[in-house]
Amino acid sequence: MPEDESLGALVAQASHQISTLVRSEIELAKAELKFDAKRVGVAAGLFGAAAFIAHLCLILASFTIAYGLVALGMWTWAAFLIVTVFYLVVAVGLSFVGYRRLKGLSGMKRTARSLKGLASTTEADAAPPTTPATSKPSPPPPYTGPTAGQVGAHRESISDGT
């Protein structure tokens, strides 16, 4: 009976049950991660195959356009040069857009602010206050992002299929 057990025995049981629960949760997380990793791997392989086939189609379309220009009476070298220059212009345009997108990156401002806030609170806790309270830096703004319960709420549950 639970009333007859000592406090030490109850604490030992609770400790054992908590460690079992933690191990079980870790195993569940590993299983979910393995399942998700397989799905991501298969999807990446399929996307890679689709990109390869699309690239082959682009090459064939390029030859079709070039030979179409030749059929219209253009010199062969000029037709292939026009197609090549067109693709170079597209590549330069995409590179420019990509460069502009990277140039607009702001870095990890929220993470840096959070780390500075953590560093200032640990320094304030460790060191005795030697300066007036008015010179203390202002605390970081409160976190307004999703909570831990909201982050994975959109995910579907995993069933073992039995």
C-alpha positions as CSV (number, residue, x, y, z in Angstrom):
1,M,0.0,0.0,0.0
2,P,1.3,3.5,-0.8
3,E,0.7,4.7,2.8
4,D,3.1,2.1,4.1
5,E,6.0,3.1,1.8
6,S,8.6,5.5,3.0
7,L,9.2,8.9,1.4
8,G,12.6,7.7,0.1
9,A,10.9,4.7,-1.7
10,L,8.3,7.0,-3.2
11,V,11.0,9.4,-4.4
12,A,12.9,6.5,-5.9
13,Q,9.8,5.3,-7.8
14,A,9.0,8.8,-9.1
15,S,12.6,9.2,-10.2
16,H,12.5,5.8,-12.0
17,Q,9.2,6.7,-13.7
18,I,10.5,10.1,-14.8
19,S,13.6,8.6,-16.3
20,T,11.5,5.9,-18.1
21,L,9.2,8.7,-19.4
22,V,12.2,10.7,-20.7
23,R,13.7,7.7,-22.4
24,S,10.4,6.9,-24.0
25,E,10.0,10.4,-25.2
26,I,13.5,10.4,-26.7
27,E,12.8,7.1,-28.5
28,L,9.5,8.6,-29.9
29,A,11.4,11.6,-31.1
30,K,14.0,9.4,-32.8
31,A,11.3,7.4,-34.5
32,E,9.5,10.5,-35.7
33,L,12.8,12.0,-36.9
34,K,13.7,8.8,-38.8
35,F,10.3,8.7,-40.4
36,D,10.5,12.3,-41.4
37,A,14.0,12.0,-42.7
38,K,13.0,9.1,-44.9
39,R,10.2,11.1,-46.4
40,V,12.4,14.1,-46.9
41,G,15.1,11.9,-48.6
42,V,12.6,10.3,-51.0
43,A,11.1,13.7,-51.8
44,A,14.6,15.2,-52.4
45,G,15.4,12.4,-54.7
46,L,12.2,12.9,-56.7
47,F,12.8,16.6,-56.9
48,G,16.4,15.9,-58.1
49,A,15.1,13.5,-60.8
50,A,12.5,16.0,-61.9
51,A,15.1,18.8,-62.1
52,F,17.4,16.6,-64.2
53,I,14.6,15.7,-66.6
54,A,13.6,19.4,-66.9
55,H,17.2,20.3,-67.6
56,L,17.3,17.7,-70.4
57,C,14.1,19.2,-71.8
58,L,15.6,22.7,-71.7
59,I,18.6,21.4,-73.7
60,L,16.3,19.8,-76.3
61,A,14.2,22.9,-76.5
62,S,17.3,25.0,-77.1
63,F,18.3,22.8,-80.0
64,T,14.7,23.0,-81.3
65,I,14.7,26.8,-81.2
66,A,18.2,27.0,-82.8
67,Y,17.3,24.7,-85.6
68,G,14.0,26.5,-86.0
69,L,15.9,29.7,-86.6
70,V,18.1,27.8,-89.1
71,A,15.0,26.7,-90.9
72,L,13.9,30.3,-91.2
73,G,17.0,31.0,-93.2
74,M,19.5,32.0,-90.5
75,W,23.1,30.8,-90.5
76,T,23.6,27.9,-88.1
77,W,26.3,29.6,-86.0
78,A,24.1,32.8,-85.7
79,A,21.0,30.7,-84.6
80,F,23.0,28.9,-81.9
81,L,24.7,32.2,-80.8
82,I,21.3,33.9,-80.4
83,V,20.0,31.0,-78.2
84,T,23.3,31.1,-76.2
85,V,23.2,34.8,-75.7
86,F,19.5,34.6,-74.6
87,Y,20.4,32.0,-71.9
88,L,23.4,34.2,-70.8
89,V,21.1,37.2,-70.3
90,V,18.6,35.0,-68.3
91,A,21.5,33.7,-66.2
92,V,22.9,37.2,-65.5
93,G,19.4,38.4,-64.6
94,L,18.8,35.6,-62.2
95,S,22.2,36.1,-60.7
96,F,21.4,39.8,-60.2
97,V,18.1,39.1,-58.5
98,G,19.8,36.5,-56.3
99,Y,22.5,39.0,-55.4
100,R,20.0,41.6,-54.5
101,R,18.1,39.1,-52.3
102,L,21.2,38.2,-50.4
103,K,22.2,41.9,-50.1
104,G,18.9,42.5,-48.3
105,L,19.6,40.0,-45.5
106,S,19.5,41.5,-42.1
107,G,21.3,38.7,-40.2
108,M,20.0,37.2,-37.1
109,K,18.9,40.3,-35.2
110,R,16.4,38.6,-32.9
111,T,18.9,35.8,-32.0
112,A,21.6,38.3,-31.4
113,R,19.3,40.5,-29.2
114,S,18.2,37.4,-27.3
115,L,21.8,36.3,-26.7
116,K,22.8,39.8,-25.5
117,G,19.8,39.8,-23.2
118,L,20.9,36.4,-21.8
119,A,24.5,37.6,-21.4
120,S,23.4,40.8,-19.6
121,T,21.2,38.9,-17.2
122,T,23.9,36.3,-16.3
123,E,26.4,39.1,-15.8
124,A,24.0,41.0,-13.6
125,D,23.3,37.9,-11.6
126,A,27.0,37.1,-11.2
127,A,28.5,40.5,-10.5
128,P,27.4,42.6,-7.6
129,P,25.9,45.9,-8.7
130,T,28.6,48.6,-8.6
131,T,26.8,51.2,-10.7
132,P,23.5,52.9,-10.1
133,A,20.4,51.1,-11.3
134,T,19.7,53.9,-13.9
135,S,22.7,52.8,-16.0
136,K,21.5,49.2,-16.4
137,P,20.5,48.3,-20.0
138,S,16.9,48.0,-20.7
139,P,15.5,44.5,-20.8
140,P,14.9,42.9,-24.2
141,P,11.3,43.1,-25.5
142,P,9.1,40.1,-24.6
143,Y,9.0,37.2,-27.0
144,T,5.9,37.4,-29.3
145,G,6.5,34.3,-31.5
146,P,4.8,30.9,-31.3
147,T,5.0,28.9,-28.1
148,A,6.4,25.4,-28.0
149,G,2.9,23.9,-28.2
150,Q,2.0,26.0,-31.3
151,V,5.1,25.1,-33.3
152,G,4.2,21.5,-34.1
153,A,0.5,21.8,-33.9
154,H,0.1,21.7,-37.7
155,R,1.8,18.3,-37.9
156,E,-0.3,15.2,-38.4
157,S,0.0,12.3,-36.0
158,I,2.0,9.3,-36.9
159,S,0.1,6.0,-37.0
160,D,1.9,2.7,-37.2
161,G,-0.4,1.6,-40.0
162,T,-1.7,-1.5,-38.2
